[in-house]
Amino acid sequence: MPARCKGNPLAGFSLVPRIADVLVWSKPVQRRAGATGQWRGCAMANLGSNLGANAGPTYGLFRRLWLTRFSQPARERPLYRHVLKTPPTRMIELGVGTLGRTERLLSLLRSVSPAVERSYVGLDRFEGRLPVDPPGVTLKQAHQRLHGLAKVQLVPGNIDTSLSKLCNHLGAFDLVLIAADNDPRYLERCWFFIQRITTPRTAIFAESQSGSGGVWASIPKARVDELAAKTVLKRAA
């Protein structure tokens, strides 16, 4: 390999056939590369570098189609369709669960526009979960799995306490996700703070349990304002 082509030429290389690989290694290209051998070494180094540049899986056309139409659980598909249609730059999640949904969302956004810097805030009990709570991850595991996907801030504790301390410093978000496994008592106290981190252009999705499954539904900003007002009146009473 030429001296100026540094790095492992096979770094990040996938054994799965790709259109890019076929184009690079078609016979006419190979004949031209054989003239000096130098072009081939540089091409392999660049290809390996590009394939390994992004953290997380690469979501091409067919994988995006699978994610938005056929992935499980089906209730999360509207979230993937939304971020493809309107990619957020600032996202907050109340309740991260097992983190699979978060990883897919951030990986999908990174594949769509890898040069865009995105911020993610995740509120969860983490190690503070009770035995009766749904399964989840530890704070350390969440940091490890989300590393490289966005600028990540993870906040352990009950969501109402965390939001009350941080809402004045967080600013407004483009996307707010509220998981169904949050304690309803804590969530009820959150609406006043959610109102302060959202704008009329913020997309707000809340998960509601429905039988053995659940549904992610969009919440209008007017509904958030109404719930926030009820919280204030309840406190005053």
Secondary structure, 3 states (H helix, E strand, C coil): CCCCCCCCCCCCCCCCCCHHHHHHCCHHHHHHHCCCCHHHHHHHHHHHHHHCCCCCCCCCHHHHHHHHHCCCCHHHHHHHHHHHHCCCCEEEEECCCCCHHHHHHHHHHHHHCCCCCCEEEEEECHHHCCCCCCCCCCHHHHHHHHCCCCEEEEEECCHHHHHHHHHHHHCCCCEEEECCCCCHHHHHCCHHHHHHCCCCCCEEEEEEEECCEEEEEECCHHHHHHHHHHHHHHHHC
